Amino acid sequence: MSVLAPILFFVLFAAIIGGTIWLWLRPGRKNRQWRDPATGQELASLAAEQGWSYTPERKDYLQRYGDRYPFHRAAGVGEPALDVVTGTHRGREFACFQFLFPRPARPTEGPAQRTYFRVFSVSLRASAPKLILRGAHLDPLWMRGFTTGDRAFDKSFVVGAGDNQFAHRILTEPVKQWLYANPPLAGVANGSLQFAGHELLGWYKEKDGFDVRLVEPVLDYLCDFLDRLPADALR
């Protein structure tokens, strides 16, 4: 037993060290798999078929969103937009892209964690005030700065508005009823709707690979939402 003890100690020590290294590297591996080169190839093929444009990387693209969440940190450190597809859909200019939202790693973690976002945008005929709408389960109730006064709607959705009058103009009863049946990016992910200048955005955090067949359904969702807004919503 005295001979085996040092060997067993060495094996146990090596296993602990190996497990620690695996856990340290695993987050980076998990994050990297969401950046799939095959997705870029499929998006390039889709763009060619539809007469759209595809660019693997656009370095300054995120600057257009300024300090708006969730783009502010990525734009501030110069992160590029990735797999950018642009074109026209249902008479509206659009873009679809991915970007990486970095955060500093904790001392006990390995490579810096990165959150991947998939973003879709369609153009607006006029600039809109800042507004973001998402499912209530994505934000704690105490973070709300705006409520519609409709208890059922406010229980289901969170609205962050830079202009309360604008929020009331777009959230008419027909629009609210449509949102009940079609929450942001329904059928794709738990996403958010966001007015950003001359664009309506739909975005979500990626937790798996991206199916390029979703590009047109998401663009249709954004266009359907805009088609339901009152004529005077965007002044």
N, C-alpha and C positions, 0 to 999 in steps of 0.2 A: 504493500500500500504506500510505503514511504517513497518508492520509486515512481509510482503512478501519479502521486499528488502533484509534482511539478508539471507533469505533462497535462493533467487535467486543468490545472490553473492556467497554463499557456493557451490551451484550446478555448477555455472560457473567455480569457482576456481577448484573444483574437476575434472571437465571435462578437463581443461587445464593441470592439473597435470597428469591425466590418459593418455591424448594424448601424452604428452612429454615422459612418461615412455614407451608407445607403440612404438613411433618412435625410442627411444633409444635401445630397444631390437630387433626391426624388422630386422636390418641388420644381426645380429647374426643368427636369425631364417632363413632368406633367404639364408645365406651362408651354414648353416648346412644342408639344404635340398639337396644340391648338393653332400654331402657325404652320399650316400644312402646305408645302409647295404644290401639291396636287390641286388644291383649291384654286390657286392662282391660275394654273393651266386650264382648269374647267371654266373659270370666269373669263379668261381670254377667249376661249372657244365660244362661250355664250355671247360675248360682246361682238365677236366677228359675225355670228349668225344673225344677230339682231341689228347690226349696223351701228353699234355703240362703240365706245372707245375704252380701252383697258390700258392702265399704266401700273406696273408693279409697285412703284413707290413715288410719292410726291412729298418732298421735304417740307414745303411751307404751307401745305393745304390746311392744317389745323389752325393756323393763325387767324383764319377768317372767323373763328368762333370766340376769339378773345378769351375772356376770363369765365366763360360759361362752363358750368359743370356738365359733363365729366371731362371736358377737353382741356381745362386750364393747366393742369399739372403737366400733361403730355406736351402741350404747345410750349409751355415755359422752358422745357428742357430740350426742345427741338425734335421731339419724336415725329416721324413722318406718318402720313396716311399710307396704308398698304393695300394692295390689290384694289386700286381705285377704278371703278367702272362708272362712266358718265354717258349720258345720252338723253333721249326724249321718250317719255312714256305718257300716253293719253294726253298729249299736248303740253306736258309740263317737263321742264328740264329736271334731271335727277342725278344723284350720285349714290354710289354704294361703296363702302370701304371699311377697312378694319384699322384699329389703332391700338397701341399698347399703353396702358396706364401704369407706370412704374411706381413702386413705393419702396422706401428704404427697407432693407432686410433687418430683422432683429438679430441681436448677437448670437442667438441660439439657432438661427436659420442659415440655410445655405445661400445660393445666389439670390439676388433681389427678386422678390415676388413680382409678377407682372399680371395685371388684369387685362384681359383682351375684350375690347368692345367691337361689336358690329353695328355700323351706322348706315341708315338710309335717309336720303333727303329728297324733297321735291320742292320746286320753286314756288314762290308766292307772287301774286301780282302787285303786292305792296308790302312794305316793311311792317313787321308786327312787333309789339312789345314782348318782352321776355315772359314766357309762360311755360311751365312744365306740368304734365299730368301723368300720373302713374297709379298703379294699384295701391290701395291703402296698406296692404300687407308688406309693401316694400319700405315703408317709412313709419316711424313711431308717431302716434297721435300728437305728442307734445311738440313736434317739429312743424306743425301746420301754421302757416301765416295767413291763410285765406280759406274761407268756407263759403259755399254757395247759399247756405241757409236751408238746403234740402237735406234733411237728416239722413235719408237712405243713400243719397249720392255721396255725401261727405263721409259716410261710413265705408263706402266701397272704394273711393278714390281720394288721392291727395293732389291738391292743386297748388303750385307755387306760382304766384302772379306778381309781375312787376307793375301791372296796371289792372286794378280791380275792375274797372269799367270794361276793359277789353275781355277779361275773364267772363264777366256776366253776359257780354254780347255773344260770345261764341257758345257758351254752355246753355243753350236753349233747351226746353223740354224735349223736343225731338232728338237733339244731339245727345242729351243725357241718356235717353232711352236706347239710342243706338250703341252708346258706349257700354251700357249694361250687357247688351248682347254681344258686343265686340270690344272687349277691353284691349288696351294698347298692345299691338302686335299679336293679336289673338291667333292661336294655332302655331306660333313660332317660338315665342319665349315670353317670360314676364318682362315686358319692355316698358319704355317710356315714350311719350309724345312730347315734343319740345318745339316751340316757336323760337327761331333764332334769326332775327333780321328778315331777310327775304326768303327764308327757307323754313319748311316744316320738317323736323327730324323725327325719326323713329330709331331708337337704339336699345341695345340690351347687352348684358355681360355674357360673353361666350363661355360656356362650360363644356363644350364638346366641339367636334368638327362642324363645318358649315356646309349645308346642302345648297348648292347654287340654284337648284330648282325653286328655292324660296324667294329669289330676287323679285320676280314679277308679282307673286302674291302679296309681298310686303308693300311694294310700290302701289299695288291696287288698293291695299288697305289705307295708305296715306291719302291717295286720291279720293277714295270713297268718303273719308272723313272730311276732307276739304269741300267736297260737293254738297255736304249736308250743312255747312255753315251758312248763316244768314248772309244775304247779299252785301249788307253794310258792315259785316264783321271786321273786314280789313279796310280801314279808312286811310 
